[in-house]
Amino acid sequence: MKSPYIGRGLALAIIIGLVTWTAFRALGSRLPETPKSPFPAPATDSSLAPAKSRQTAVLAGGCFWGIQAVFGHLKGVESVTSGYSGGFIKSPSYESVSMGVTGHAESVSITYDASKITYGRLLMIFFSVAHDPTQWNRQGPDTGSQYRSAIFYASDEQKRIAESYLAQLDVAKVYSRPIVTKVEAFKAFYPAEDYHQDYLKHNPENPYIVYNAAQQPANRATFFPSRGWLLLCFGFPSLRLS
């Protein structure tokens, strides 16, 4: 007959482990890093297309709920789909990606009209407002490589623009911490389950949404002088472009 103390000891060890892990995640979490100066326009960028031209950009920057909401507000963006990219198995599920065993990152596929907005301009929003590019393998409370900051380039031009802009931002030192975004070759994009699409729009009262929106700086704003853009972020639900 097994001693009851063994079972109690095991249960206690599990509880202590869970509490320790939760505390570790809380200590690692920090408020988003904010730009120290106006963001520079990309020195290397594609030109606006002379006529309507549908292009795609795939980006990863933490939980895809918030990233999808940000880019869905931009003029020239036709659609934004939450999904998974950068992994090594086909058609992963949310549960498997969340465990961090598939190599995928929560990502968004942005379909945009290249006659209205350029790839470089999308990267400006990505680096300045959509997420904190100085957090390695995490965004806020979410930890793991599935929440990494990444740009998945689908062409030599996208790679050239992304790498050039990263170098430009490093020289400009717009953040006090180093940017850790990786530029990775695009392999495949798998749309997430239906309930993840436009999640923030359909679930604004979700505690995760409310808490993480509250973590955004109260008056976060980014001004792009070359285009006269002012992007204001008062929590994700109120994001707007003017």
Backbone as CSV, one residue per row, in Angstrom:
resi,resn,N_x,N_y,N_z,CA_x,CA_y,CA_z,C_x,C_y,C_z
1,MET,0.846,-1.203,0.000,0.000,0.000,0.000,0.879,1.249,0.000
2,LYS,0.593,2.146,-0.958,1.404,3.351,-1.057,1.064,4.326,0.069
3,SER,2.085,4.997,0.527,1.872,5.985,1.577,1.113,7.189,1.021
4,PRO,0.100,7.711,1.759,-0.635,8.895,1.290,0.248,10.128,1.205
5,TYR,1.382,10.056,1.951,2.284,11.210,1.940,2.969,11.393,0.591
6,ILE,3.141,10.287,-0.152,3.770,10.377,-1.468,2.871,11.148,-2.427
7,GLY,1.572,10.795,-2.427,0.630,11.499,-3.292,0.503,12.958,-2.923
8,ARG,0.467,13.236,-1.627,0.363,14.625,-1.182,1.613,15.415,-1.554
9,GLY,2.762,14.746,-1.410,4.016,15.412,-1.759,4.096,15.737,-3.236
10,LEU,3.623,14.797,-4.071,3.626,15.024,-5.509,2.694,16.167,-5.883
11,ALA,1.505,16.173,-5.285,0.546,17.242,-5.563,1.110,18.593,-5.139
12,LEU,1.777,18.621,-3.970,2.361,19.867,-3.485,3.457,20.350,-4.420
13,ALA,4.264,19.410,-4.921,5.348,19.773,-5.839,4.786,20.375,-7.130
14,ILE,3.695,19.787,-7.624,3.068,20.306,-8.844,2.528,21.711,-8.618
15,ILE,1.872,21.907,-7.471,1.313,23.230,-7.149,2.429,24.270,-7.053
16,ILE,3.516,23.915,-6.360,4.636,24.846,-6.214,5.233,25.171,-7.580
17,GLY,5.337,24.143,-8.430,5.868,24.359,-9.772,5.013,25.312,-10.581
18,LEU,3.695,25.134,-10.508,2.785,26.011,-11.242,2.857,27.444,-10.724
19,VAL,2.914,27.602,-9.413,3.002,28.946,-8.822,4.310,29.611,-9.231
20,THR,5.407,28.839,-9.206,6.713,29.386,-9.591,6.724,29.822,-11.041
21,TRP,6.152,28.982,-11.925,6.106,29.317,-13.349,5.265,30.558,-13.598
22,THR,4.122,30.662,-12.894,3.268,31.840,-13.040,3.996,33.098,-12.580
23,ALA,4.721,32.970,-11.464,5.473,34.125,-10.952,6.583,34.519,-11.912
24,PHE,7.250,33.522,-12.506,8.324,33.792,-13.471,7.782,34.552,-14.674
25,ARG,6.613,34.122,-15.185,6.013,34.803,-16.331,5.640,36.227,-15.972
26,ALA,5.109,36.425,-14.773,4.708,37.770,-14.351,5.911,38.691,-14.244
27,LEU,7.025,38.169,-13.713,8.232,38.984,-13.581,8.809,39.330,-14.943
28,GLY,8.680,38.403,-15.894,9.227,38.630,-17.227,8.409,39.587,-18.048
29,SER,7.141,39.736,-17.702,6.262,40.623,-18.457,6.596,42.080,-18.147
30,ARG,6.534,42.919,-19.146,6.764,44.341,-18.936,5.902,45.138,-19.898
31,LEU,5.712,46.412,-19.579,4.927,47.275,-20.449,5.612,47.387,-21.800
32,PRO,4.835,47.602,-22.871,5.434,47.710,-24.203,6.450,48.846,-24.274
33,GLU,7.539,48.599,-24.942,8.526,49.641,-25.212,7.916,50.626,-26.212
34,THR,8.084,51.902,-25.980,7.523,52.901,-26.888,8.646,53.626,-27.627
35,PRO,8.391,54.044,-28.868,9.424,54.754,-29.641,9.862,56.026,-28.940
36,LYS,11.151,56.329,-29.010,11.682,57.534,-28.386,11.575,58.751,-29.289
37,SER,11.319,58.522,-30.581,11.261,59.617,-31.539,10.342,59.228,-32.684
38,PRO,9.940,60.204,-33.520,9.106,59.862,-34.675,9.764,58.811,-35.545
39,PHE,8.967,57.883,-36.018,9.516,56.806,-36.835,9.930,57.327,-38.207
40,PRO,11.123,56.942,-38.662,11.552,57.356,-40.005,10.847,56.531,-41.073
41,ALA,10.619,57.144,-42.210,10.081,56.395,-43.349,11.165,55.453,-43.858
42,PRO,10.805,54.316,-44.402,11.820,53.388,-44.909,12.647,54.036,-46.021
43,ALA,13.954,53.990,-45.878,14.828,54.541,-46.915,14.772,53.665,-48.169
44,THR,14.507,52.392,-47.966,14.353,51.449,-49.078,12.928,50.923,-49.069
45,ASP,12.214,51.154,-50.139,10.812,50.723,-50.198,10.413,50.547,-51.652
46,SER,9.328,49.839,-51.862,8.780,49.718,-53.214,7.972,50.972,-53.525
47,SER,7.803,51.279,-54.775,6.980,52.414,-55.176,5.519,51.983,-55.208
48,LEU,4.619,52.958,-55.063,3.207,52.642,-55.200,2.941,52.141,-56.616
49,ALA,2.167,51.085,-56.727,1.835,50.537,-58.034,0.990,51.537,-58.814
50,PRO,1.145,51.611,-60.134,0.367,52.568,-60.938,-1.120,52.218,-61.022
51,ALA,-1.446,50.970,-60.746,-2.839,50.529,-60.784,-3.053,49.528,-59.651
52,LYS,-4.297,49.213,-59.381,-4.618,48.284,-58.299,-3.807,47.004,-58.435
53,SER,-3.152,46.624,-57.353,-2.301,45.436,-57.359,-2.392,44.774,-55.987
54,ARG,-2.955,43.589,-55.946,-3.137,42.890,-54.671,-1.860,42.154,-54.281
55,GLN,-1.318,42.497,-53.101,-0.105,41.890,-52.583,-0.374,41.338,-51.184
56,THR,0.556,40.517,-50.698,0.390,39.902,-49.378,1.644,40.070,-48.537
57,ALA,1.440,40.376,-47.275,2.530,40.448,-46.311,2.171,39.536,-45.143
58,VAL,3.135,38.778,-44.652,2.906,37.891,-43.513,3.838,38.306,-42.382
59,LEU,3.250,38.658,-41.242,4.004,39.181,-40.110,3.579,38.475,-38.827
60,ALA,4.486,38.407,-37.865,4.201,37.808,-36.563,4.694,38.746,-35.474
61,GLY,3.847,38.978,-34.477,4.230,39.874,-33.391,3.415,39.636,-32.143
62,GLY,3.403,38.397,-31.669,2.624,38.079,-30.487,1.238,37.580,-30.852
63,CYS,0.315,37.673,-29.913,-1.051,37.184,-30.121,-1.660,37.803,-31.367
64,PHE,-2.149,36.964,-32.259,-2.661,37.481,-33.530,-3.970,38.251,-33.395
65,TRP,-4.652,38.142,-32.276,-5.895,38.900,-32.092,-5.643,40.403,-32.221
66,GLY,-4.605,40.885,-31.530,-4.314,42.311,-31.557,-3.712,42.771,-32.868
67,ILE,-2.799,41.964,-33.434,-2.158,42.333,-34.696,-3.193,42.459,-35.805
68,GLN,-4.141,41.528,-35.844,-5.187,41.582,-36.870,-5.995,42.869,-36.735
69,ALA,-6.301,43.270,-35.509,-7.094,44.476,-35.291,-6.369,45.726,-35.749
70,VAL,-5.059,45.773,-35.524,-4.280,46.946,-35.930,-4.307,47.137,-37.444
71,PHE,-3.941,46.108,-38.173,-3.812,46.253,-39.625,-5.164,46.334,-40.322
72,GLY,-6.200,45.863,-39.681,-7.529,45.956,-40.285,-8.029,47.375,-40.411
73,HIS,-7.357,48.335,-39.747,-7.786,49.737,-39.775,-7.066,50.568,-40.827
74,LEU,-6.111,50.004,-41.524,-5.290,50.805,-42.426,-5.901,50.957,-43.809
75,LYS,-5.845,52.168,-44.334,-6.292,52.411,-45.697,-5.384,51.659,-46.662
76,GLY,-5.987,50.944,-47.576,-5.218,50.162,-48.536,-5.152,48.695,-48.183
77,VAL,-5.478,48.358,-46.929,-5.510,46.955,-46.506,-6.897,46.395,-46.793
78,GLU,-6.957,45.316,-47.548,-8.234,44.737,-47.944,-8.731,43.687,-46.966
79,SER,-7.825,42.905,-46.414,-8.215,41.886,-45.446,-7.017,41.460,-44.616
80,VAL,-7.307,40.977,-43.413,-6.260,40.466,-42.528,-6.754,39.149,-41.941
81,THR,-5.963,38.111,-42.073,-6.343,36.785,-41.591,-5.364,36.322,-40.521
82,SER,-5.884,35.875,-39.390,-5.042,35.304,-38.341,-4.687,33.867,-38.696
83,GLY,-3.462,33.457,-38.363,-3.067,32.088,-38.677,-1.694,31.759,-38.136
84,TYR,-1.067,30.784,-38.766,0.202,30.259,-38.284,1.201,30.168,-39.432
85,SER,2.439,30.577,-39.158,3.482,30.516,-40.175,4.821,30.235,-39.513
86,GLY,5.775,29.746,-40.320,7.126,29.539,-39.816,7.394,28.205,-39.167
87,GLY,6.454,27.260,-39.249,6.636,25.972,-38.601,7.039,24.863,-39.550
88,PHE,7.023,23.627,-39.049,7.506,22.498,-39.843,6.484,21.377,-40.008
89,ILE,5.224,21.604,-39.602,4.188,20.617,-39.877,3.048,21.311,-40.616
90,LYS,2.262,20.537,-41.324,1.154,21.091,-42.094,-0.109,21.216,-41.242
91,SER,-0.876,22.259,-41.531,-2.192,22.461,-40.917,-2.180,22.280,-39.401
92,PRO,-1.389,23.059,-38.685,-1.345,22.919,-37.225,-2.626,23.441,-36.582
93,SER,-2.893,22.980,-35.393,-4.045,23.464,-34.630,-3.581,24.528,-33.643
94,TYR,-4.515,25.296,-33.131,-4.187,26.324,-32.146,-3.542,25.689,-30.914
95,GLU,-4.078,24.539,-30.501,-3.569,23.873,-29.305,-2.109,23.443,-29.482
96,SER,-1.784,22.886,-30.660,-0.411,22.428,-30.873,0.556,23.602,-31.000
97,VAL,0.120,24.673,-31.660,0.970,25.862,-31.777,1.200,26.483,-30.403
98,SER,0.148,26.518,-29.582,0.250,27.123,-28.254,1.216,26.372,-27.346
99,MET,1.402,25.090,-27.623,2.350,24.301,-26.839,3.795,24.584,-27.257
100,GLY,3.976,25.259,-28.378,5.316,25.608,-28.837,6.095,24.456,-29.432
101,VAL,5.379,23.426,-29.942,6.071,22.235,-30.446,6.069,22.137,-31.960
102,THR,5.442,23.089,-32.652,5.348,22.996,-34.114,6.286,23.942,-34.847
103,GLY,6.893,24.866,-34.121,7.779,25.845,-34.745,7.057,27.033,-35.353
104,HIS,5.721,27.020,-35.318,4.962,28.125,-35.903,4.904,29.334,-34.975
105,ALA,4.666,30.473,-35.568,4.385,31.695,-34.826,2.957,32.123,-35.143
106,GLU,2.256,32.622,-34.140,0.960,33.229,-34.421,1.219,34.406,-35.351
107,SER,0.563,34.431,-36.490,0.877,35.391,-37.544,-0.390,35.966,-38.143
108,VAL,-0.203,36.966,-38.993,-1.312,37.497,-39.778,-0.884,37.579,-41.236
109,SER,-1.806,37.259,-42.111,-1.590,37.425,-43.541,-2.382,38.652,-43.977
110,ILE,-1.673,39.666,-44.451,-2.281,40.951,-44.804,-2.377,41.068,-46.316
111,THR,-3.576,41.167,-46.823,-3.782,41.407,-48.251,-4.013,42.899,-48.441
112,TYR,-3.189,43.523,-49.273,-3.266,44.981,-49.418,-3.158,45.383,-50.881
113,ASP,-3.630,46.583,-51.159,-3.555,47.154,-52.497,-2.267,47.961,-52.602
114,ALA,-1.317,47.470,-53.379,-0.004,48.112,-53.484,-0.045,49.461,-54.186
115,SER,-1.208,49.846,-54.710,-1.333,51.184,-55.298,-1.719,52.210,-54.234
116,LYS,-2.055,51.733,-53.020,-2.475,52.626,-51.939,-1.520,52.620,-50.746
117,ILE,-0.853,51.528,-50.528,0.089,51.446,-49.413,1.220,50.498,-49.807
118,THR,2.426,50.817,-49.369,3.590,50.009,-49.742,3.938,49.013,-48.641
119,TYR,4.764,48.063,-48.990,5.239,47.073,-48.033,6.010,47.747,-46.900
120,GLY,6.827,48.725,-47.249,7.592,49.437,-46.232,6.711,50.170,-45.244
121,ARG,5.597,50.731,-45.726,4.685,51.440,-44.828,4.006,50.468,-43.873
122,LEU,3.715,49.265,-44.343,3.163,48.249,-43.445,4.158,47.926,-42.336
123,LEU,5.433,47.871,-42.683,6.455,47.591,-41.680,6.585,48.725,-40.665
124,MET,6.337,49.956,-41.102,6.354,51.080,-40.160,5.321,50.864,-39.059
125,ILE,4.117,50.465,-39.454,3.055,50.218,-38.476,3.420,49.014,-37.614
126,PHE,3.953,48.000,-38.238,4.340,46.784,-37.529,5.334,47.089,-36.409
127,PHE,6.352,47.887,-36.708,7.393,48.164,-35.732,7.007,49.231,-34.712
128,SER,6.127,50.139,-35.078,5.859,51.275,-34.200,4.657,51.089,-33.295
129,VAL,3.609,50.435,-33.772,2.366,50.361,-33.015,1.849,48.940,-32.821
130,ALA,1.994,48.085,-33.846,1.343,46.776,-33.800,1.863,45.878,-32.682
131,HIS,3.149,46.004,-32.331,3.704,45.167,-31.264,4.996,45.788,-30.768
132,ASP,5.583,45.164,-29.756,6.863,45.617,-29.222,7.961,44.729,-29.806
133,PRO,8.739,45.237,-30.767,9.756,44.409,-31.430,11.010,44.179,-30.599
134,THR,11.024,44.664,-29.354,12.198,44.470,-28.502,12.030,43.285,-27.552
135,GLN,10.882,42.623,-27.601,10.650,41.481,-26.717,10.947,40.180,-27.468
136,TRP,11.853,39.395,-26.920,12.292,38.154,-27.570,11.413,36.989,-27.143
137,ASN,10.794,36.335,-28.131,9.949,35.166,-27.881,8.862,35.430,-26.843
138,ARG,8.290,36.612,-26.903,7.177,36.925,-26.025,6.553,38.235,-26.460
139,GLN,5.315,38.466,-26.017,4.670,39.772,-26.088,3.842,39.883,-24.833
140,GLY,4.233,40.798,-23.939,3.495,40.955,-22.694,3.471,39.662,-21.905
141,PRO,2.271,39.164,-21.569,2.169,37.954,-20.742,2.374,36.660,-21.512
142,ASP,2.418,36.723,-22.839,2.511,35.525,-23.665,3.966,35.186,-23.955
143,THR,4.375,33.969,-23.602,5.769,33.582,-23.777,5.898,32.358,-24.674
144,GLY,7.035,32.256,-25.349,7.308,31.122,-26.219,7.606,31.581,-27.632
145,SER,8.256,30.726,-28.408,8.627,31.076,-29.775,7.406,31.314,-30.658
146,GLN,6.254,30.790,-30.250,5.029,31.025,-31.028,4.577,32.476,-30.954
147,TYR,5.184,33.252,-30.062,4.865,34.678,-29.938,6.038,35.549,-30.375
148,ARG,6.933,34.988,-31.155,8.117,35.729,-31.586,7.753,36.839,-32.584
149,SER,8.666,37.784,-32.696,8.521,38.862,-33.670,9.243,38.435,-34.941
150,ALA,8.495,38.376,-36.051,9.097,37.879,-37.293,8.436,38.485,-38.520
151,ILE,9.226,38.617,-39.560,8.749,39.030,-40.879,9.013,37.869,-41.826
152,PHE,7.970,37.359,-42.453,8.119,36.242,-43.379,8.078,36.782,-44.809
153,TYR,9.260,36.917,-45.407,9.318,37.510,-46.743,8.991,36.473,-47.811
154,ALA,8.254,36.921,-48.831,7.833,36.029,-49.913,8.560,36.327,-51.219
155,SER,9.440,37.312,-51.207,10.178,37.670,-52.422,11.490,38.329,-52.025
156,ASP,12.398,38.412,-52.984,13.671,39.082,-52.728,13.450,40.551,-52.374
157,GLU,12.449,41.165,-52.999,12.173,42.575,-52.714,11.705,42.754,-51.276
158,GLN,10.800,41.896,-50.813,10.340,41.996,-49.430,11.502,41.784,-48.464
159,LYS,12.369,40.835,-48.756,13.525,40.598,-47.892,14.427,41.825,-47.855
160,ARG,14.685,42.412,-49.018,15.551,43.592,-49.105,14.973,44.757,-48.310
161,ILE,13.682,44.995,-48.438,13.035,46.106,-47.731,13.060,45.863,-46.228
162,ALA,12.753,44.634,-45.801,12.706,44.309,-44.374,14.085,44.438,-43.731
163,GLU,15.099,43.860,-44.355,16.446,43.915,-43.777,16.986,45.339,-43.767
164,SER,16.694,46.096,-44.815,17.142,47.479,-44.873,16.488,48.317,-43.778
165,TYR,15.188,48.083,-43.563,14.478,48.882,-42.561,14.930,48.519,-41.147
166,LEU,15.172,47.245,-40.907,15.700,46.841,-39.606,17.031,47.535,-39.325
167,ALA,17.913,47.554,-40.316,19.208,48.212,-40.154,19.025,49.710,-39.918
168,GLN,18.090,50.301,-40.629,17.816,51.729,-40.488,17.318,52.059,-39.076
169,LEU,16.418,51.234,-38.544,15.882,51.469,-37.201,16.950,51.258,-36.136
170,ASP,17.838,50.297,-36.362,18.937,50.077,-35.417,19.838,51.297,-35.339
171,VAL,20.140,51.892,-36.497,20.991,53.082,-36.530,20.281,54.266,-35.873
172,ALA,18.971,54.396,-36.128,18.198,55.512,-35.586,17.958,55.371,-34.086
173,LYS,18.069,54.137,-33.563,17.856,53.867,-32.136,16.528,54.440,-31.643
174,VAL,15.461,54.084,-32.365,14.146,54.577,-31.974,13.636,53.902,-30.707
175,TYR,14.219,52.774,-30.358,13.891,52.102,-29.109,15.125,52.065,-28.221
176,SER,14.913,52.077,-26.911,16.049,52.039,-25.990,16.648,50.634,-25.906
177,ARG,15.856,49.624,-26.270,16.342,48.242,-26.290,16.530,47.784,-27.732
178,PRO,17.353,46.775,-27.961,17.579,46.273,-29.325,16.314,45.642,-29.916
179,ILE,16.116,45.802,-31.202,15.021,45.144,-31.909,15.445,43.694,-32.177
180,VAL,14.551,42.748,-31.868,14.902,41.327,-31.978,14.125,40.620,-33.088
181,THR,13.441,41.358,-33.929,12.648,40.788,-35.016,13.522,39.984,-35.976
182,LYS,13.047,38.791,-36.336,13.754,37.936,-37.277,13.122,38.058,-38.664
183,VAL,13.958,38.032,-39.680,13.487,38.026,-41.072,13.636,36.598,-41.585
184,GLU,12.512,35.936,-41.826,12.516,34.525,-42.200,11.850,34.325,-43.562
185,ALA,12.322,33.353,-44.301,11.721,33.030,-45.594,10.320,32.453,-45.388
186,PHE,9.376,32.925,-46.163,8.007,32.417,-46.085,7.936,31.010,-46.653
187,LYS,7.294,30.110,-45.902,7.101,28.736,-46.355,5.625,28.447,-46.608
188,ALA,4.807,28.738,-45.620,3.376,28.480,-45.754,2.632,29.272,-44.689
189,PHE,1.377,29.554,-44.962,0.515,30.219,-43.989,-0.756,29.392,-43.856
190,TYR,-1.101,29.056,-42.626,-2.299,28.265,-42.360,-3.288,29.107,-41.566
191,PRO,-4.451,29.424,-42.135,-5.442,30.221,-41.409,-5.827,29.555,-40.093
192,ALA,-5.986,30.373,-39.068,-6.408,29.856,-37.767,-7.889,29.485,-37.798
193,GLU,-8.325,28.839,-36.761,-9.711,28.432,-36.628,-10.641,29.645,-36.718
194,ASP,-11.858,29.429,-37.163,-12.795,30.526,-37.427,-12.994,31.441,-36.224
195,TYR,-13.029,30.875,-35.023,-13.330,31.714,-33.857,-12.213,32.699,-33.538
196,HIS,-11.032,32.507,-34.149,-9.937,33.458,-33.931,-10.038,34.676,-34.857
197,GLN,-10.784,34.573,-35.930,-10.833,35.662,-36.901,-11.640,36.839,-36.346
198,ASP,-11.042,38.046,-36.441,-11.674,39.262,-35.903,-12.078,39.063,-34.445
199,TYR,-11.229,38.374,-33.703,-11.572,38.026,-32.320,-11.776,39.262,-31.452
200,LEU,-10.901,40.232,-31.603,-11.018,41.433,-30.765,-12.315,42.182,-31.054
201,LYS,-12.681,42.244,-32.312,-13.912,42.928,-32.706,-15.135,42.257,-32.101
202,HIS,-15.143,40.931,-32.076,-16.306,40.184,-31.600,-16.292,39.926,-30.093
203,ASN,-15.136,40.126,-29.452,-15.024,39.820,-28.018,-14.315,40.934,-27.259
204,PRO,-14.793,42.161,-27.356,-14.082,43.278,-26.711,-14.063,43.210,-25.192
205,GLU,-14.967,42.421,-24.599,-15.024,42.328,-23.141,-14.250,41.139,-22.595
206,ASN,-13.606,40.377,-23.467,-12.802,39.252,-23.009,-11.733,39.762,-22.036
207,PRO,-11.578,39.119,-20.857,-10.613,39.613,-19.858,-9.198,39.771,-20.405
208,TYR,-8.771,38.860,-21.271,-7.434,38.967,-21.869,-7.330,40.241,-22.692
209,ILE,-8.359,40.524,-23.486,-8.374,41.723,-24.322,-8.375,42.964,-23.447
210,VAL,-9.243,42.988,-22.455,-9.364,44.164,-21.589,-8.054,44.431,-20.859
211,TYR,-7.452,43.382,-20.312,-6.216,43.543,-19.539,-5.078,44.044,-20.409
212,ASN,-4.891,43.422,-21.571,-3.756,43.782,-22.407,-3.949,45.116,-23.113
213,ALA,-5.206,45.503,-23.366,-5.456,46.838,-23.895,-5.109,47.873,-22.838
214,ALA,-5.400,47.523,-21.577,-5.105,48.447,-20.482,-3.611,48.631,-20.303
215,GLN,-2.806,47.659,-20.742,-1.361,47.769,-20.615,-0.755,48.715,-21.646
216,GLN,-1.546,49.081,-22.681,-1.024,50.020,-23.664,-0.884,51.395,-23.019
217,PRO,0.167,52.144,-23.334,0.308,53.494,-22.803,-0.942,54.314,-23.087
218,ALA,-1.376,55.092,-22.124,-2.654,55.785,-22.221,-2.765,56.686,-23.441
219,ASN,-1.668,57.286,-23.860,-1.719,58.191,-25.006,-0.648,57.826,-26.027
220,ARG,-0.606,56.580,-26.401,0.410,56.142,-27.352,0.096,56.695,-28.733
221,ALA,1.048,57.373,-29.313,0.837,57.953,-30.633,2.134,57.894,-31.423
222,THR,2.003,57.680,-32.686,3.164,57.669,-33.569,2.877,58.557,-34.765
223,PHE,3.781,59.502,-35.026,3.587,60.441,-36.121,4.591,60.153,-37.224
224,PHE,4.092,60.102,-38.459,4.938,59.864,-39.612,4.978,61.156,-40.442
225,PRO,5.979,62.000,-40.224,6.014,63.317,-40.860,5.924,63.283,-42.382
226,SER,6.573,62.300,-43.008,6.625,62.301,-44.468,5.268,62.081,-45.123
227,ARG,4.318,61.504,-44.380,2.995,61.252,-44.944,1.883,62.001,-44.215
228,GLY,2.247,62.674,-43.112,1.222,63.361,-42.337,0.287,62.383,-41.640
229,TRP,0.781,61.182,-41.330,-0.043,60.185,-40.649,0.094,60.352,-39.148
230,LEU,-1.013,60.252,-38.446,-0.987,60.219,-36.988,-1.758,58.986,-36.568
231,LEU,-1.070,58.019,-36.008,-1.706,56.778,-35.599,-1.835,56.793,-34.082
232,LEU,-3.054,56.735,-33.611,-3.323,56.817,-32.184,-3.776,55.467,-31.659
233,CYS,-3.232,55.075,-30.517,-3.627,53.798,-29.935,-4.008,53.998,-28.479
234,PHE,-5.312,54.002,-28.205,-5.806,54.082,-26.845,-6.406,52.720,-26.501
235,GLY,-5.554,51.707,-26.454,-6.069,50.352,-26.310,-6.542,49.876,-27.671
236,PHE,-6.407,48.613,-27.942,-6.712,48.088,-29.261,-8.114,48.419,-29.773
237,PRO,-9.182,48.305,-28.946,-10.516,48.536,-29.505,-10.727,49.923,-30.078
238,SER,-9.918,50.901,-29.640,-10.118,52.278,-30.098,-9.088,52.710,-31.127
239,LEU,-8.306,51.771,-31.631,-7.276,52.126,-32.610,-7.899,52.768,-33.827
240,ARG,-7.318,53.844,-34.292,-7.844,54.507,-35.473,-6.704,55.189,-36.233
241,LEU,-6.934,55.407,-37.487,-5.947,56.058,-38.331,-6.559,57.316,-38.889
242,SER,-5.847,58.427,-38.803,-6.378,59.684,-39.333,-5.315,60.382,-40.155
